[in-house]
Amino acid sequence: MAAAPPPHDPAKLRDAALKDDVAWNITEGLTTEIGQRQAGSPSEAKAREWAVAKLKSLGFKNVHIETFDIPGWERGEERGEVVAPFPQKLALAALGNSGATPPEGVQAELVAFGSVAELQAAPLEQVRGKIVYVGHAMRAAQDGSSYGYFGSVRRSAPSIASQKGAVAIVIRGLGTDSHRVPHTGVTNFDEGVKPIAAAALSNPDADQIERILERGKPIMLRLVITPRMTGTRESGNVIAEVPGTDPKAGIVAIGGHLDSWDLGTGAIDDASGVAITAAAAKRIMDAGRPRRTIRVIWFGSEEIGGNGGAAYFAAHKAEPHASVSESDFGADRVWRFETKLNPASAPLVARLEQALAPLGISKGSGNASAGADLGPWVRAGSNGIDLDQSGLRYFDIHHTADDTLDKIDRDQLAQNVAAWTAMLAVVANAPETLVQPSNLTLPK
């Protein structure tokens, strides 16, 4: 029988973590010494080596890289302008996986739609040979819920526009700010659909386009967008552990993603996420061995479609996971926790509520997803616990050149570490059998 683990008092560890500086040091180091970390790029590879050295220096065990291949994409030149009726330049950024215009660019009349549904319903003759514009009405929300709904503008509108014969597309970027800084992000073209040039306008530029449209004059746009697909590239996940005393009790998997978009230095998305989770795991480690092994995963290539999460699931699906949790929503304060637990794990909820309430964190409705990278485990039956951060300013910065270290509030970052430390103290040492027979081996 495994020896009983030393006590990890959630309240004591939580309160001490409010003075944490480990998360700040990781976030500052990653954004300063590496900077942008686009999936499949040399800088993402350097970030993996940096992460290995950092996690080893912090005392984690079994630190290693697990590589996988991804399709490479590189940003090229990106310029846009209104040629008529009121000539002026536009601030825009190509979307990930965007096709390209000819080197000299493309010029065509603009046809505008207020939503993806409007574009989908448009007859082919309305779109063919035109540059499409699609807007939306995304607003800031504490839970970030509007991003999921309006995200279809970025994810699917370019493919629909291409199928209808458009020569290019510009969208209102998925942001809630009023800065002239465009929001990039990945798009995907359906199988057999030719990729066309696809870019996001900053919100002020989208507003400008819509004001010109209100004047009833045809708009002629010129775009030069020249990204390219670069073939197969290597990416990878960095994995580290706090070994537990009871190997049969299952793994507590936590983490965030190491890659970022190439416009900013990826401070809120997601250097802070990997920092928060690693800092919390270190606090548990420094207090003594927990019952369960805590596995910290810094995922690669999340931004282009959750490739790192898929690779991790494929490689480790036979290992019992007691719970999974991901931090990928910036560094502002945690305000709510959500769970999705099997019946035997239900007693965790009351203990989590007791440990987290002093931080101003309330219990949600019980609908945890575990994020893009660890979500597959929840869908396969593992326990999931979300610590939800405030999203009121997240989409002002998300996927822009403004995603830099100065956007991190150190006190709120430490509150995140305190919340994660308390959660891990409860879950990693829970006496219940958190891994049920139905999910000891996850389905393929």
N, C-alpha and C positions, 0 to 999 in steps of 0.2 A: 504494500500500500504506500502511495506517495505521502511524503511528509506534509503536514499542514503548512500552508504558506504563512509568512509573518503577516500581521494585521496591516492593512492599508486603510487608514481612517480617511474616508472621502472628504470630510469637513476640514480636517487638518491639512491634507494635501491641497485641497481646493483653495483654501485661504492663502497658503504659502505661494501658490502659483500666481496670485494676483500681482506679485512682484517679479514675475518671470522676465528674463531678458534673453533666454535661449532662442525663442521664436523670432525676436527682433534681429538677433545676430545672424540667424540663418537667412531670413528674408533680405537683410542688408547685404550679406555676403553673396548670395546667389544673384541678386539684381545688379550688384556692383562688379563682381569679378567675372560674371558670365554675361549678364544682360539678356538680350533677346534669345529665345530658345525655340525657334521654329522646328516643328516635327521633321525629322530626317536630316536636319542641317548639321554641319560641323559643330555649331555652338550647342546643339542639343547633346551631341556626343561628349563635348567638354563638360557639360552640366552633369552628365552621368558620372564621369570620373570625379568631378568636384563633390558630388553627393556621396560617393563611396568614401572618399577621404573624410568628409565631414561627419558622416554617421559613425565611422570607426572611431574618430576622435572623441565623439560623445559617449562611447562605450558600448554601442550596440554590437550584437553578435550576428554571425552568419551573414555578413554584409556582402552582397554580390549583385551582378547585373544579369538579367535575362533578356537576350536580344530577340528581335523579330523584324520582319521586313514590312515596309509600307511603300505606297506610291509617292514619289517625290513631286513637289510643286514649288516653283520659285516665282516671286513677284518680279515684274518687269517695270517698264515705264507706265505711268498712269496719269493721264491728263484729260481734262474735259472742259468744254466751253459751250456756252450758248452763242450760236452764230447769228441767229435772228429770233425774235425781233429786237432784242435788247442785248447786244453782244457783251459778254462777261465771262470770266473764268469760274470754274466750279471746283470745290474741294471734294475729292472722292478717293476711295481706296478699292482696289480689286478684291473680290471675294475669293476665298480659297477654292481651288479647282476651276476658277474662271478660265474660259477660253480666251483667245486673243483676237484683237483686230489686226488688219495688215499693219506693217510697220509705220506706214504713213497715216494710219487711222481710218475711221469710218465716219461719214457724215450722212445724217438722215433726219427725217421729221420725227418728232417725239409724239407718241400716243400714250396717254396717261390713264391709270386705273387706280381706284381707291383701295383695292384689296385684291388678294389672290383670287377670290371667288369671281370678281368682276373680270379679271384677266381670263380665267378659265371659261367664262361664258361668252367671251368676245368671239365674233366670227373671224375666220382666218384672214379675210380680206382687210379687216381693220388693223391687223398686226403685221402682216407680211411686208417685209422690206423696211420696217420702221425700227426706231429705238424705243423700247418700252420703258415707261416709268411706273412703279407701283409704290403707293404710299401705305400708311397704316396709322393707327391711333394709340400706339403703346404709351402707357403712363407708368410712373414710378409706383411700386407697391412694396410693402414690407416683406411680403413673401415671394416677390419676384414673379408672380404667377402670370403676368401679362406677357412675359418673354416666351413662355411655352405656346401661347395662342398665336401671337403675332410673328413668332419665329418662322412660320410657314412662308412669309414674304421672302426671307433669305434662302430657306432650304429648298423651296419648290418652284418659286416664280421664274427663276432663270430657265429651268428645264421646260416649263410650260411655254414660256416665250419663244424658246428655240423651236419647239414642236409646231408653233403657229407661224414660223417663218420670220421672226424678228432677227435683225442683224446684231443687236446688242440690247442690254438691259441695264438700267440704273434703278436702285431702290432707295427708299428712305432707310438709312441705317438703323439697326436695332439699338437705339440709344434713347435716353430720357433727358439728355442735356441740351443746352442751347449753345454749345461751343462749336466752332467751325473745325471740328476734328472728326473725321469719319470713323465709323465702326466697321471693322472687317469681320470675318467669320466664314465658316465653310459653307459651300453650297454643293449640291450633287445633281448631276444630270442622269436621267433615267437611261437604262441600257438601250443603246442604239440611237440615242439623241445626241446630236452634235453639240459640243460645248460652244457657247458664244461668249463674247466679252460680257462680264457681269461685274458691276461695281456698286458700292454703297455711297450715297451722298451724305454729307454731314446734315444735321437737322436744319441749320440755317439755309443751306443750299436747297434742300428739299422744300423748305418754306418759300424760297425765292421762285423755284420752278412753279409751285402751286399758285403764287401770286400772279405770275406771268400768264398762266393758264386762265385765271379769272378774267383777264382782259380780253379773252376771246381771240387772241392772235396765235397762229400756228408757230410752234417752236421748232427751230432747226438746231440740232445738237451735233457737236463733233467730239469724238472720243479717240484717244490713243491709249490702249490697254494691252500690254504685251507680256503677260506671264507665260510660263511654259511648264509642262510636265517634264520631269527629269528622270523618269524611270524608277526602278526599285532602289530604295534607300534603307539603311539600317536605323532602327530605333530600339528602345529597350526600357525595361522597368528596373528600378533599383529597389532592392529588398533588404530589409534589416529586421532583426528580432530582439525581443526581450524574452529569453527562454523562461517557460513556466515550469512549475514543479509536477504537473500532472498532464502528461502528453495525451491522455485519453479524453481530457476535458474539452478539447477543441481549440481552435485558433481564433483570437480576436484580431480581425484584420482592419487596419485603419490606413488612411493616407490621403493624398491629393495628387495632382499631376505636375510633372516636372517641366513639360514643354509649355511654350507660350506662343502667341502670335508675334510677328516680327516688327510690329510698329512701336510698341513700348517695351519695357523691361519686365513685364509680367509680374508686377508686385502683388496686385490683388488677385490676379488670375495666372498662376496660382502659387507663387512663391510663398505667400502667407499660409496657404492651405497645407503645404508640405511641412512648413515650419511649425504651425500650431500642433499638428498631430505628432510630429517627432518630439517636440518639446514636452508634450503631455506624457508620451511614452517614457521619455527619459526620467521624468519625475516619479513615475511608478517604479522604474528600474532602480533608481537611486534609493528608494525606500525599502527595497528587498524584492525577492522573486515573487511574482504573482502566481496564482494557481494555474492560470492559462497563459500560453505563449501569446504575446502581443506581437503581431507582424506589421511592420511599417512598410508601406509600398508607395514609392514615388513613381507614378505611372508616366510612361512616354506616350506621345502622340494622341493625347486626349482630344485636342482641339480639332483634329481632322476626322473625328468619328469614333472616338473611344477605342482606338486600336490597342492601347496598352491594357485596358480592362479586359478586352476580349482575349488577348494573349495570356493574361494571368489566369483567367477562368479556364482556358483550354489546358494550361499546364498544371493547374492545381485542383481541378474539380473533384479529384478523388480524396482530397484531404478534408476532414471535418472542420467546418468553420462555425464557431459558436455564435459569432455576431460579426457584422461588417458595418463600417461607418466611413464616410468620406467628407472632407472639407474642401469645397470648391465654390465658395460664394463670397470671396473677399475676406476682410478682416474686421468688419464692424461687429458690434456686440451680438452675441447669441441671445435670442429672445424667446425661443420656443424649442422644445424637443418633441420629436415624433418617434414612434416605435411601430414595428411590425414584427410581432413575436409569436412563436408557437405556444400552445397552451401551457407547457411545462415552464416556460420562461416568463409567464405573466407576473410573478412576484417582483420581477425587476422594476416594473413601472413605479411602484410606490417608493422603492429605495432611490430610484433616479429622481423622482419628484422631490424627495426630501433633500437630496444632495445638491440639486440644481436651483431650487427655489430661492435660496439666499442670494443668488446672482441675478435675480429678476427674471428667471427663465420659467415659463409656464409649460404645462403639459398640453400637447396638441391632440388631434383627433384620432391618432393611431394610423398614420398613413405614410410610414417611412419608405423612402425609395433607395437610399444609399448611393445616390448620384450616378453619374454616367459610367464610372469605372467599376464600382462594386455593386451596382444595381443587378447584374445578372445573378448574383448570389441570393439576393432577396427573392427574385422571381423564381429561383430554383428551390426555395424553401428555407434558407438560412434566416436567422434573426437579423433585423436591420434597425439601427438607431441613428436618427438624424439630429444634429444640433444646428438649428436653423439660425443663420445670421440675418441681420436686417439688410434688406435689399433697397432701401430708400435712395441710396446714392450709387449703388453698384453699377447700374446701367448708364450712369453718367460717364463712366470710365472704361467699362468693359470693352475689350478688343480695340482699343484706341492707342495712339501715341502717348496719351496722358496716363496710361497705366504704369506709373512710376512710384518709387519708394515714398515720396512725400505724401502720397495719398493714404498711407498707413497711419492710423492713430494708435500710438503705443499702448495707451490704457485699454482701449477696446481689444487690441491684439492679446494683451495679457488676460482679459476677461475670457476670451476664447480658450486660451490655454487652461485657465482654471476650470472651465466647463468640461473640457475634454479630459482633464485629469480626474475630476470627480466621476465622470462617466466610466472611465477605465477602471478606477478603483472599485466601483460597484460591479461592473460586468466581468472583469478579469478574475475576480475572486468570488463570484457568486457560487453558493453551495449547490444550486440546482444543476440538473443535467440539461445543459442548454442545447446540446446536439441530440436531436431525436433520431430514432432508427430510420425514419423515412427520409432523412437528409444526410445520413452518414456518408453516403456516396451520391453525389449530385448527378442528375441526369445529363446525358450528353446533349 
